[in-house]
Amino acid sequence: MSLLNFTFYFFCTLVAGSAITLLFVKNIFHAALALLSCLLGIAAIFILCMAEFSAVAQILLYAGGVVVLLIFGIMLTNKSGAQPIPIGNTGIFGGVLVGGSLFFLLIFFVNKSIFTLPLQKPLAENNTVKTMGVELLTDYVLPFEITGILLLAVLAGAATIAGFKPSKN
């Protein structure tokens, strides 16, 4: 087994382990940290697959944006002192049913797919981060703006959660 294969399997195990931890942990802060490790592991897999731009986008948008705002929201709303906010896992049967169905559907379609190698190797100069950045801000500006709106919604949600004060009657 080569070092590349070992590293790939290590990060796959890290992602799967942190995703399973995310499902069964009872503390919301620990769940956010498990989500962060899962997203960073996915970014490492992108790097191993030579998709540096996707890895940077994964780190900036999800690990750097969504999870950090989620952690700030948790820290600002945890006003009960040393008492952590408990997480109640409801609907486990439905979640396992939907997740298992999607997993087997994914396996079915992957097995039905025909993967062929391209006849020519793409040119290295067409696959640079600069070229992708220019295309992102010209041809793919709509998905870029939708991602910005997603981050704005997460920020507004974190601010709403942090500013929520229940009335005492």
Disulfide bonds with the S-S distance in Angstrom:
none
